[in-house]
Amino acid sequence: MAGLSYPLVLAALSAFILALALHPVSVDAKFSKSTYFNWGGHHSSISGNGEDLQLVLDKTSGSGIQSKQAFLFGSIQMLIKLVPGNSAGTVTAYYVSSTGDRHDEIDFEFLGNVSGQPYIIHTNVFVQGNGSREQQFYPWFDPTANYHNYTIHWNPTAIVWYVDSVPIRVYRNYESQGVPFPNKQGMRVYSSLWNADNWATRGGLEKIDWNSAPFVARYRNFRARACKWNGQPSITKCAVNSPANWWTSPVYKQLSSAKQGQMKWVRDNHMIYDYCRDFKRFNGNMPPECFKPQF
């Protein structure tokens, strides 16, 4: 730094230190450190230096975890390998949610099926306790053969569901136009494996084959790059445009043309249900966001 005065050197050094402090990095969110079993822990396990999780479903119980910390905005990701073989009637759920009757929630749910039939990737959004915003997809891969990355990314502008970095759905914030958006409640991360054979597979026609039990879903590399929820002040703190809040950067306000192309391919070829196309269900009185651009 030859030729710079001491105050300028000090200012430059301070700016460099601040940049390092604000630079977004993956939070160390190992299962062993950042989650706990909220049910069924007696037959589930965490191993691999805290990075590997197994959730188990048998006749006695399913199982589930939740994060110790709640978040508002950012990215939550897990690598998941779903229950192989005849998984009919089982549901592997992965979602973020607040609590109470007027809770907010952003869902991935994986609906099992009989051997040889595809899983269904089920997505939904709840705001103030109201859901009914389902979209469903067939995966373009075998989700039981290998681990795949499922990411929930949300910021003050939109929610995006990613599968292996490919966006499959966007739900944009039109709160200013009367469309509810989850932006005022901290949400914890949850995942569970449970018996849903009253509805999950062909509307409940296919029941769980307990001869195939125990059913096991496997997880790796839980990562939370998100704003920690610390009560009402977080509503403003987590939403303000700043270098620390990397999710508010302009690059995250709109999918790139390449990402939009990926999503179009998924939706054109693998989407099997969209609530915005279900005119019979809503008797023609469609939710208002269905008439607004999401991408």
C-alpha positions in Angstrom: 0.0 0.0 0.0 2.9 2.4 -0.8 1.8 6.0 -1.3 -1.3 5.6 1.0 -1.6 7.6 4.2 -2.1 5.7 7.5 -5.8 6.7 7.7 -6.5 5.4 4.2 -4.6 2.2 5.0 -6.7 1.8 8.2 -9.9 2.5 6.3 -9.0 0.0 3.6 -8.2 -2.6 6.2 -11.4 -2.0 8.1 -13.4 -2.3 4.9 -11.6 -5.6 4.1 -12.4 -7.0 7.6 -16.0 -5.9 7.3 -16.3 -7.6 3.9 -15.0 -10.8 5.3 -17.4 -10.6 8.2 -20.4 -10.1 5.9 -19.4 -12.6 3.2 -22.1 -15.3 3.0 -20.8 -18.7 4.0 -22.6 -22.0 4.6 -23.5 -22.2 8.3 -22.3 -25.3 10.2 -25.6 -26.9 10.6 -24.8 -30.5 11.3 -27.8 -32.6 12.3 -26.1 -33.4 15.6 -25.6 -29.8 16.5 -28.5 -28.0 14.9 -31.5 -30.5 15.1 -33.1 -32.9 17.5 -35.6 -35.7 17.2 -39.0 -34.5 18.0 -40.6 -37.9 17.7 -39.6 -41.5 16.9 -35.9 -41.0 17.9 -35.8 -44.4 19.5 -35.2 -46.1 16.1 -33.6 -43.3 14.1 -30.0 -42.3 14.2 -27.4 -39.6 13.4 -23.9 -40.7 12.4 -21.0 -39.7 10.2 -19.7 -37.0 12.5 -23.1 -35.6 12.8 -23.7 -35.2 9.0 -25.7 -38.3 8.3 -29.3 -38.9 9.4 -31.6 -41.9 9.1 -35.4 -41.5 9.7 -37.3 -44.8 10.1 -40.9 -45.8 9.8 -42.2 -49.2 11.1 -45.4 -50.4 12.7 -44.5 -48.9 16.0 -43.8 -45.3 14.8 -42.5 -43.0 12.2 -39.8 -40.4 13.2 -38.9 -36.7 12.7 -36.5 -34.0 13.5 -36.7 -30.2 13.9 -34.1 -27.5 13.9 -33.2 -25.8 17.2 -33.1 -22.4 15.5 -35.9 -20.6 13.6 -35.1 -18.6 10.4 -36.6 -15.9 8.3 -35.3 -15.7 4.7 -32.3 -17.4 3.2 -31.7 -21.0 1.9 -32.2 -24.3 3.5 -30.9 -27.4 1.8 -30.6 -31.1 2.5 -29.3 -34.1 0.5 -32.0 -36.8 0.7 -32.2 -40.4 -0.5 -35.8 -41.5 -0.3 -37.3 -44.8 0.8 -36.5 -47.5 -1.9 -38.7 -50.2 -3.2 -42.4 -50.4 -2.4 -42.9 -47.1 -0.5 -46.7 -46.8 -1.1 -48.4 -45.0 1.7 -45.3 -43.4 3.1 -44.5 -39.7 3.1 -41.1 -38.2 3.6 -41.7 -34.5 4.5 -39.2 -31.7 4.4 -40.4 -28.2 5.2 -40.0 -25.0 7.2 -42.8 -23.9 9.4 -43.8 -21.6 12.3 -46.3 -22.8 14.9 -49.9 -22.2 15.8 -53.2 -22.1 14.0 -52.1 -19.2 11.8 -48.7 -20.7 10.9 -46.6 -20.1 7.8 -45.1 -23.1 6.0 -43.1 -24.0 2.9 -43.3 -27.6 1.9 -41.5 -30.4 0.1 -43.3 -33.7 0.6 -42.3 -36.9 -1.2 -45.3 -39.3 -1.7 -44.3 -42.9 -2.0 -45.5 -45.4 -4.5 -45.6 -49.0 -5.4 -42.4 -50.5 -6.9 -41.8 -49.4 -10.4 -44.0 -46.3 -10.2 -42.6 -42.8 -9.7 -42.5 -40.8 -6.5 -44.5 -37.6 -6.4 -42.8 -34.4 -5.4 -45.5 -32.4 -3.6 -45.0 -28.6 -2.9 -47.2 -26.2 -1.0 -47.3 -22.8 0.8 -49.2 -21.9 3.9 -49.7 -18.3 5.0 -51.4 -17.5 8.2 -52.7 -21.1 8.4 -54.1 -21.2 4.9 -52.6 -23.6 2.3 -54.3 -25.0 -0.8 -51.5 -23.9 -3.1 -50.2 -27.3 -4.1 -48.1 -28.1 -7.2 -46.9 -31.7 -7.9 -44.1 -33.1 -10.1 -42.7 -36.5 -11.1 -39.0 -36.5 -10.6 -36.8 -36.9 -13.7 -34.5 -39.3 -11.8 -34.8 -42.2 -9.3 -34.8 -40.3 -6.0 -34.1 -43.6 -4.1 -30.9 -44.5 -6.0 -28.8 -41.6 -4.9 -28.8 -38.5 -2.8 -30.3 -35.4 -4.3 -30.2 -31.8 -3.2 -33.6 -30.2 -2.2 -33.4 -26.5 -1.4 -36.0 -24.1 -0.1 -34.9 -20.5 -0.9 -37.0 -17.5 0.2 -36.5 -13.8 0.5 -38.8 -10.8 0.6 -39.4 -11.1 -3.1 -40.2 -14.8 -3.7 -39.9 -18.4 -2.6 -38.1 -20.8 -5.0 -38.1 -24.6 -4.7 -34.9 -26.2 -6.2 -34.1 -29.8 -7.0 -30.3 -30.3 -7.7 -30.1 -26.5 -8.3 -32.9 -26.7 -10.9 -35.9 -24.5 -9.9 -39.2 -26.3 -10.1 -41.5 -23.6 -8.7 -41.7 -19.9 -7.7 -44.2 -18.1 -5.5 -43.7 -14.4 -5.7 -44.6 -11.8 -3.1 -47.7 -9.9 -4.2 -48.6 -8.8 -0.7 -49.1 -5.2 -1.8 -51.8 -6.5 -4.1 -53.7 -8.5 -1.4 -51.9 -11.8 -1.9 -50.6 -13.2 1.4 -46.9 -14.0 1.7 -44.9 -15.6 4.5 -42.6 -12.9 5.7 -43.5 -12.2 9.4 -43.0 -15.4 11.2 -39.8 -17.3 12.0 -39.8 -20.9 10.7 -37.9 -23.9 12.0 -36.8 -26.7 9.7 -38.5 -30.0 9.9 -38.3 -33.4 8.3 -40.3 -36.6 9.0 -41.1 -40.0 7.7 -44.6 -41.1 8.5 -47.6 -43.3 7.7 -50.0 -41.5 5.3 -51.6 -44.4 3.6 -55.1 -42.9 4.1 -54.3 -40.4 1.3 -50.7 -40.4 0.0 -50.8 -43.0 -2.8 -53.6 -43.0 -5.3 -55.8 -41.2 -2.8 -55.4 -43.9 -0.2 -56.1 -46.9 -2.4 -52.5 -48.2 -2.0 -51.7 -49.1 1.6 -48.4 -49.6 3.3 -47.0 -53.1 2.9 -45.6 -53.7 6.4 -43.8 -56.7 5.2 -41.4 -54.3 3.6 -40.7 -52.4 6.8 -38.7 -50.8 8.2 -38.7 -48.0 5.8 -35.7 -45.7 5.9 -35.1 -42.2 4.5 -31.4 -41.1 4.5 -30.1 -37.5 4.7 -26.8 -35.8 4.4 -25.3 -32.3 4.5 -28.0 -30.2 6.2 -27.1 -26.5 5.5 -28.8 -23.4 6.6 -27.6 -20.1 5.0 -30.4 -18.0 6.5 -31.3 -15.2 8.8 -31.7 -16.3 12.4 -35.1 -15.4 13.9 -34.9 -13.4 17.1 -38.5 -12.2 17.5 -40.3 -9.3 15.9 -37.2 -7.2 15.2 -36.2 -9.9 12.7 -39.1 -8.9 10.4 -37.2 -5.8 9.5 -33.6 -6.9 10.2 -33.9 -10.0 7.9 -35.6 -8.1 5.1 -33.4 -5.0 4.8 -31.2 -4.7 1.8 -27.6 -5.1 3.0 -24.5 -7.0 2.2 -25.1 -9.2 5.2 -28.5 -10.2 3.9 -27.1 -11.7 0.8 -30.6 -13.1 -0.2 -31.8 -9.5 -0.8 -29.2 -9.0 -3.6 -30.7 -8.1 -7.0 -29.5 -11.5 -8.4 -32.0 -13.3 -6.1 -35.0 -11.1 -7.1 -35.5 -12.8 -10.4 -34.5 -16.1 -11.9 -31.9 -15.8 -14.7 -33.1 -16.7 -18.2 -31.1 -20.0 -18.0 -32.9 -20.9 -14.7 -36.2 -19.9 -16.2 -35.5 -22.3 -19.1 -34.7 -25.1 -16.7 -37.9 -24.5 -14.8 -40.0 -24.4 -18.0 -38.6 -27.8 -19.0 -39.5 -29.3 -15.6 -43.0 -27.8 -15.7 -43.6 -28.7 -19.3 -42.5 -32.3 -18.9 -42.9 -33.4 -15.3 -45.6 -31.3 -13.6 -48.7 -33.3 -12.8 -50.8 -30.9 -10.8 -51.1 -27.2 -10.5 -53.8 -25.6 -8.2 -53.9 -22.7 -10.6 -55.3 -24.9 -13.3 -57.8 -26.7 -11.1 -60.9 -24.7 -12.0 -63.3 -27.3 -10.8 -61.8 -27.3 -7.3 -62.2 -23.5 -6.9 -65.5 -23.3 -8.8 -63.9 -20.8 -11.2 -63.0 -18.5 -8.3 -59.3 -18.9 -8.7 -56.7 -17.6 -6.1 -55.6 -14.1 -7.2 -51.9 -15.0 -7.5 -52.9 -17.4 -10.4 -53.4 -14.4 -12.6 -50.0 -12.8 -11.8 -46.6 -13.7 -13.2 -44.5 -15.8 -10.9 -41.3 -16.2 -12.9 
